[in-house]
Amino acid sequence: MSSTVRKSPTPSLYATPDVDSDELAGRLAEHLVAVALVRKAPDDPVPFSVWWRVTDALRASTEQPPTAAVEAVDVALAVLQGAIDGILLTPTDGVAVTPTDASAAGRALRHAQVLVARLVLGAAATSPTLLHVRLVRLRRALLAAAAVETREPVV
């Protein structure tokens, strides 16, 4: 009597995303970020723990609604403040330009995300001030995107 072993088909790389592929993509992204952070300059004045909070804030800005992502950015800013003994100013209030339409707000948000991502993935040492400025810009872009989302349509 012979028995046949049924193998499940191997998933295609180009298949429709499902829960398993989303989990795999998330794990891969975490691994790539970890590799990038380990390769940071040894003389980087921004501590490793701050970089993890920054990547969490960046991830939140891409996956969560803007108002929820602002909280993650605030946490990253607070951790950065604490790591450098509070030398920087806190960005609670400031001059924020609110884009007039959703596409402008989306472009401003994507640009702010790219600027933070370049610092995260860059190998050169990063000034805490530059990181602070980029996080504040991301925070303001998130607030502008949230304002555009909640604005009532004009009839």
N, C-alpha and C positions, 0 to 999 in steps of 0.2 A: 504494500500500500504506500503510495507516495503522497506526500503532503506538499502543497505549494504554499510558499510564503508570499503573502500579498504585501507589497510595499506601497506605502502611500506616495502619491506623486510629489516630487520635490517642487516647492513653490517657485514660481518664476520671479525673476528680479523685476519684471515689468508688470506684475499682477496688480490688481486693485488693492489698495491698502486696506488692511483689516487690523484688528486689535493686536494680533501677534506682530505684524510688521511695524505698527506704531510703537510697540514696546521695544522692538529691536532697534528702531531708529532712535528712540530716546536713549537707550543704552549706548549706542554708537556715538551719539552726540556727546554724552557725558564723558566717554572715553577720550574723544578727540579734544574736548576742552581740558581734561586732566593732563593730557600729553602737552598741550599748548602751555598750560600753566607751569608744568614741571620744567619746561624749556625756557622759562622766563629768565631774564638776566639775574645772575646771583647778587648783583648790587642794587636790585630793584627796591626802592624805598617803600613800595606798597607791599604789605605782607600777604602771604599766600591765602590766609583766611579771608582777607578783604576781597581778593580776586574771586573767591567762591561766592561771596555774597553778591558781587557785581554780576557774575554769570547767572545767578538766580534771578536777579532783577531784570537782566536782559531777556532771559527765558520768559519771565512773567510778562514782560512787555510784548512778547510775540504770541503768547498763549491765552492770556487773561484779558478781561475787559480793562480799558484804560484806568478806571478808578481803582480797581484792585491792584493793578500793576504799580500805581503810584506808591502804595504801601511798601512794596518790595524795594522800590528805588529809595524810599526814605530809610529803610533798614540798612541798605548798602551805604548810604550817605552817613548814617549814624555810626556804623562800624568803621568806616574810613575816618571819621572825626575822632573816634576813640583810639584808633591805631596810631594816629599822628599827634596825639595829645591835644586835640581840639584847636589846632592852629587856624583851621579854615572857618569861614563864616557858614552859618546854616542857611539853607535856601528856602525857608518857610514862605516868605513872600518875596516878590520880585516883579519886575516888569515882564509880563508875558504877552506876546502877540498872539491873538486868537485868529487863526485863519478863517476866512469867510465861507469856505465850502469844505466838504468832506474830503475831496481829492487833495486840496492843499494841506489839510491837516494830516492826511495819510502820508503824503510825501515828506512833510516835516518830521513825522514820527519815524519813518523808514530811514531818513538821513541821520537822525539822532541815534537810532539803533546801530547803524553801520559804523558811526564814529566810535561808539562804545565797543563794538565787536572788534574793531581794528586794534584798540588798546588791549583787549583781552587776548587776542590771538598774536599780537606782536611780540617779538623776542627781545626788543630793546627795553631798557629800564623806563619806567613811566613816572613822571612827576605826580605826586599826590594832588597838586593843584590842577593839573590837566585832567586827571581822572575826575576830580570834583566838578570841574566845569562841564565835562561831558555828561556826567550823571545829572547835573542840574538841567542841562539842555534836554536830556531824555525825559526828565520829570515834567518840564514845561510842555514838551511836545505831547506827553500823555494827557496832561491837563487840558490842552487845547483840543485834542481828539475827543476827550470826554465831553467838553463843552459843545462841540459840534454834534456829537451823538444825542445830547439831551435837548438841543435847541428845537423849538417847535417850528414846523414848516410855515413859511409866510404864505398866506392865501390872498 
